């Protein structure tokens, strides 16, 4: 069973940046860590910081 982790990154500007992010995600997944990223795996219509706080609280509660 994988554990969720919060992964934050800006929208890639170059192909090389996108490839780097994909490698990081693959690295985590190989170690049974499921990256969750606001706007990619999770969506919220509230202000971004409110959404990030909500996501991080969900992750915190899932490990307790």
N, C-alpha and C positions, 0 to 999 in steps of 0.2 A: 504494500500500500504506500503510495507516495504522499509526501507532505507538501502542502502549499507554501510558497514563499512569495513575497512581494518584490516585483522587479519593475523598477521605474527607469524609463529612458525617453529622451526626446525623439520625435519623428526623425528617422534617418534622412540625411540630406544627400548622401552619396551611396552608391552601390556597395562600396567597401564597408561603410558603416552598417548597412543592412546585413551584410554577410557576417560581420563581427557579432551583432546581436543574435543572429541565428546560431552561431557557434556557442555563445554563452548559454542560450536556451537549451541547446543540445547537450551541453556539458551538465547542466542541472538535471535534465531529464534522465541522463545515464546514471545519475546518482539518486534516482527516485525522488527528486524534488520537482514539484510542478509550479513553474513560474506563473504568477497571476499579475497582469498588467492592466491598469485602468485604460479603457479605450481599445484594448485588444482582446482580452479574455473576459473582462468585466466592464459593464457600462452603467453610467448613472447620469441622471439629468440634473443633479444638484451641482453646486460649485465644486470644482476639482478637489480642493482640500477636504471638503466634507466627504466626498466620495472616497478619497484615499484613507481618511480616518475610519470610515465604515469598513472598508476592505481590510485594513490592518486589525481592527477589532475582531472581525470574523476569523482572521488567521490566528490571533491570540487565543480566542475562545476555543478554537479547534485543537490546540495543543494542551489545554488544561484538562 
